[in-house]
Amino acid sequence: MANHKSALKRIRANETKRLRNRYQHKTTRSYVKKLRATTEHGVALEVYKTVSSMLDRLAKKNVIHKNKAANQKSKLAKFVNKLAVA
């Protein structure tokens, strides 16, 4: 157990941040699944904008790696563009 006041505060802060990161990461994954399940281009485009923003935010805060965010955005963009053609 930590002996210093600052160490105890750091433990509390880390736990709060961990829970917030888990929530945001899980929410983003749910939106990605929602986007993948979409069959209409217009709806997919709106959801893609939201998901793209969420992925950027996660990458900025180092919850996920920036390259992972870029890869996911790229694949989702391809998916949305395919819906426009079909």
Phi, psi and omega in degrees: 000148182290147181257338184259150179301318182293326179291321178295319178296319179298320178298315179297316181296318180297320179295318178298314180295321180299316180294320179295318179297318179299316180298312182294322180294316180294319179298318179296317178299322178296319178294324178296317178297319178299318179295317180297330181278348183286143179242350180258136184296315183299314179294317181298322181296318178296314181294323180299320178300317179295313182296319180300316179296318180297317180296319178299319181295318179296320180293320180298323182268010177061029173282321172234161180287147183298327179290325177296317178299316180296317179297315180296317179299319180297312181295321179291324178296318177299318180299314181295320180293327177295326179294328180293323182286318185290000000 
